[in-house]
Amino acid sequence: MDREQEEMQFLGLFGIYTEAFKIIFRWRRIFSQITLSLVLPLSFIFLAHIEVAHLILSKIFHLEFMLHRSPPDSRRFKRVSDVISSEWVYFWIFKFVYFTFLLVFSLLSTSAVVYTVASVYTAREVTFKKVMSVVPKVWKRLMVTFLCTFVALFAYNFVAGLILYFILDLIDSNAGVIIFYILLVCYIVGFIYVTIIWQLASVVSVLEESYGFKAMIKSKELIKGKMWIAIVIFFKLNFSFFAIQYVFEYFVVRRWTLERFEYRFGVGLLCFFLLLKLILFGLVIQTIIYFVCKSYHHENIDKSTLSDHLEVYLGEYEPLKAKDIQLEQYEV
């Protein structure tokens, strides 16, 4: 990065986007290698999952249609019912395998991109081999943070479900409907907030000694003052993501308006290419927001110290020590 630590706090939405584009373009070789090895499989898994899930569900719905047209006590009814049960088992096994691979490649991609951007920030030489040697060790820390976030979201959804259950009796009244929509808005806001905290906590887990719930607490403190920028970026990136998903489902999976294979293949390839770029761009932005928040709170990170802690010592990844650099303040 060309900017000094104290200048990062003044980056707005456009400045963060510009910084991300500059980093990706100037170090396009290393980012291309990361994309081909980690982001590409991640994108392929996501899009392939949409296609396969659609095929399995289409078969299940067809079988259920046949089931309804069969006499309840007939041999055909029992045979079709058994096939439907088997298909649902296959579907949930497929979902489990999909989420497992999606999680693994998501965490690996995050580790690689965050480590690379931090290396760029310290102006130290970074190679693909070095990144791939560090990533498996950093990945373990990210997994702990993800599991803690999962627990937090599970508890959040559990409490929200209980509240919804207790107000179901009021739904028939006008006041109940109003309360329901107010709580729904509050739920969505809370869900987005936890998601943003988790994304920043992932960067904290890679670059600092904190991970798990400690990284989430640290992330919560860092995001203060920059929450609106994080929210706008969150919505813009997720809107782009869902737009790509919608186009892929509409034109490629469901084949509406595009029956010819070459057209669907072209649209699918375009969606795949855009998803690659979007994931990489989002991960780089995620890391830049971390440095912006650190600068905003005047928590100076010395580049030489950060560079030392990004090295691999005796085959082990050494995270940033909070006592050494995390709380070092600089004068504005």
PyMOL commands that set and color helices and strands:
alter all, ss='L'
color gray80, all
select helices_A, chain A and resi 5-8+13-26+28-68+75-121+128-170+174-207+213-222+227-253+261-296+303-309+322-326
alter helices_A, ss='H'
color red, helices_A
select strands_A, chain A and resi 312-313+316-317
alter strands_A, ss='S'
color yellow, strands_A
deselect
rebuild
show_as cartoon
